[in-house]
Amino acid sequence: MKIAPILPALEDQQARPLPLALGIPQYLRQVYWWAYVHPRAVQLFERDWLVNLILFGNYARLRDAALAEMGATVSGRTLQMACVYGNLTVKLHRRLEADARLDVVDILPIQLKNLGSKLPPDERVALMHGDSSLLACADASYDQVLLFFLLHEQPWHVRSATLAEAVRVVRPGGKIIVVDYHRPVPWHPLRPLMRAVFRRLEPFAMDLWTHQISEFMQDVPQLASWSKETYFGGLYQKLLLVR
Ligand SMILES: C[S@@+](CC[C@H](N)C(=O)[O-])C[C@H]1O[C@@H](n2cnc3c(N)ncnc32)[C@H](O)[C@@H]1O
C-alpha cells in the first residue's frame, strides 16, 4: 500500500495548507519511542495476543464496540486518526461499502508502513502522513472519525487540538468515536497496577482518569449529542459524539 506523502484531501479546493515539515513530536520521541518509533517496536507489538494482553483481554470487545458504532457496513468517508496495532483497521476495511473511503492519518511513517502491510491494496484506502492535531483535511469532509487509544498518549494541549480537529473535519450530523482509558471504579483490582504503569510509561494517560474528555474540548463548538459507555469496571470508555 502506498503512503500518501501529502494528504489526498489537498486535492480538495477547501483543504488547508500543510504544515511545512512533519517532525516526530517530542512526546513520541521521549515517552513512546519504545512503543512506536523504534523499528523493533513494530516487530514486538504487532501481535494481536500482546495487544489483547495489554488491554487485559478486552481488545476484541473494545474494537468491536468501536466498529459497531460505524455499522455492519461502513459507507461515506471515514477518518481513522492514528494507526493501531492489531486488526482493528483490517476489520474496518472489510466493512467498507464499494463507494466508501477510509483515510488513516499518522505522524510516523513506520506505523503507516506497518498498517499498509496489514491491508490489501485498495484505492478506497489512503494512508496519510500527518498530525492529528493539525490536519490538512477540509472542514466537514468526513462522515465519521475514529480515535482508538490515541488521546491518552498525547499531552493535554495536543489532545485538545486533536479533538478540535476531529470536530472540525466531521460533517454536521457525523460521528466521532473515541475509545480510550477512563477512571476505573474505586475498588478496581487493577487500579494500583495501572497507576504504576501510567506513572512509569504513560505519563499523560492519568489525565483520562482525572478528567472527562469534554474537559479537553472547552473551545470546541457545541455538539448535537454526546454519549459515554464504560467497560471493564470503568477502566475503558467509548464515547460517541455527534456533531
Ligand atoms: C493510536 S495510538 C495507540 C494505539 C494503541 N496503543 C494500539 O496500538 O492499539 C498510537 C499511534 O498514534 C500515533 N500518533 C501519536 N501522536 C500522533 C499525532 N499527533 N498525529 C498522528 N498520529 C499520532 C503514533 O504514531 C502511533 O502510530
The ligand as an SDF file (V2000), in Angstrom:
LIG
                    3D

 27 29  0  0  0  0  0  0  0  0999 V2000
   -3.3910    5.2030   18.3080 C   0  0  0  0  0  0  0  0  0  0  0  0
   -2.0910    5.3430   19.3890 S   0  0  0  0  0  0  0  0  0  0  0  0
   -2.1880    3.9150   20.4060 C   0  0  0  0  0  0  0  0  0  0  0  0
   -2.7900    2.7140   19.8790 C   0  0  0  0  0  0  0  0  0  0  0  0
   -2.8190    1.5070   20.7400 C   0  0  0  0  0  0  0  0  0  0  0  0
   -1.8590    1.5040   21.8140 N   0  0  0  0  0  0  0  0  0  0  0  0
   -2.6580    0.3540   19.8230 C   0  0  0  0  0  0  0  0  0  0  0  0
   -1.7040    0.3000   19.0730 O   0  0  0  0  0  0  0  0  0  0  0  0
   -3.5410   -0.4670   19.8210 O   0  0  0  0  0  0  0  0  0  0  0  0
   -0.5780    5.0160   18.5680 C   0  0  0  0  0  0  0  0  0  0  0  0
   -0.3870    5.7140   17.2620 C   0  0  0  0  0  0  0  0  0  0  0  0
   -0.6570    7.0790   17.3880 O   0  0  0  0  0  0  0  0  0  0  0  0
    0.2210    7.7760   16.5320 C   0  0  0  0  0  0  0  0  0  0  0  0
    0.2430    9.1820   16.9040 N   0  0  0  0  0  0  0  0  0  0  0  0
    0.6180    9.7040   18.0840 C   0  0  0  0  0  0  0  0  0  0  0  0
    0.5270   11.0520   18.0490 N   0  0  0  0  0  0  0  0  0  0  0  0
    0.0680   11.3820   16.8120 C   0  0  0  0  0  0  0  0  0  0  0  0
   -0.2480   12.6130   16.1670 C   0  0  0  0  0  0  0  0  0  0  0  0
   -0.0790   13.7840   16.7820 N   0  0  0  0  0  0  0  0  0  0  0  0
   -0.7070   12.5560   14.9140 N   0  0  0  0  0  0  0  0  0  0  0  0
   -0.8750   11.3730   14.2690 C   0  0  0  0  0  0  0  0  0  0  0  0
   -0.5790   10.1990   14.8280 N   0  0  0  0  0  0  0  0  0  0  0  0
   -0.1250   10.1850   16.0870 C   0  0  0  0  0  0  0  0  0  0  0  0
    1.5300    7.0440   16.7190 C   0  0  0  0  0  0  0  0  0  0  0  0
    2.4300    7.3040   15.6840 O   0  0  0  0  0  0  0  0  0  0  0  0
    1.0480    5.6000   16.7540 C   0  0  0  0  0  0  0  0  0  0  0  0
    1.0390    5.0130   15.4860 O   0  0  0  0  0  0  0  0  0  0  0  0
  1  2  1  0
  2  3  1  0
  2 10  1  0
  3  4  1  0
  4  5  1  0
  5  6  1  0
  5  7  1  0
  7  8  2  0
  7  9  1  0
 10 11  1  0
 11 12  1  0
 11 26  1  0
 12 13  1  0
 13 14  1  0
 13 24  1  0
 14 15  1  0
 14 23  1  0
 15 16  2  0
 16 17  1  0
 17 18  1  0
 17 23  2  0
 18 19  1  0
 18 20  2  0
 20 21  1  0
 21 22  2  0
 22 23  1  0
 24 25  1  0
 24 26  1  0
 26 27  1  0
M  CHG  2   2   1   9  -1
M  END
$$$$
